[in-house]
Amino acid sequence: MESRLRVQGHPIQPMLVMLPYGLFACATIFDLAAVTTGLGLLGEVGYWTTIAALFAAALAVVAGMVDLWDVPPGPTRRTAIGFHLAYLAMAGLFVLTCLIRAGSPDRGATGGILAAELLALAVGGYGVALGARLGRSFDHARREFAARDAFDGPAQPLRRPV
């Protein structure tokens, strides 16, 4: 299976998935620092980092749905669906924390919000494990294709346009 959305031969969706994961982790670190130190500014930075991560996650979900459309039925499709469900659950928990925080004037984090974010990161960690399994299965398919391609004979030389 090949991804429909590619940049110079590389699938876009794995690149788009990692940005929100990193931003969610950074937001959780900011919120942890805000809860432990009591600095409201760190909580607000965590809030806006979560907002940025949610925008990036929306792009990743769209790219993932485009790629999921072409996955044939079977174990790979079940793994891909599980990956997307874990990703959506993680993003949903962060949306919930943002909605709770939007009502407060300083948008600071509390212990309950921090616990929800840590739970979301744990769910996201499960999604990362599923994504790694998907990456290995697609890499295996590419190696098989390349091995069969080696028996087709020498490749034609590239010609430059004049």
PyMOL commands that set and color helices and strands:
alter all, ss='L'
color gray80, all
select helices_A, chain A and resi 12-37+40-68+75-102+111-152
alter helices_A, ss='H'
color red, helices_A
select strands_A, chain A and resi 6-7+10-11
alter strands_A, ss='S'
color yellow, strands_A
deselect
rebuild
show_as cartoon
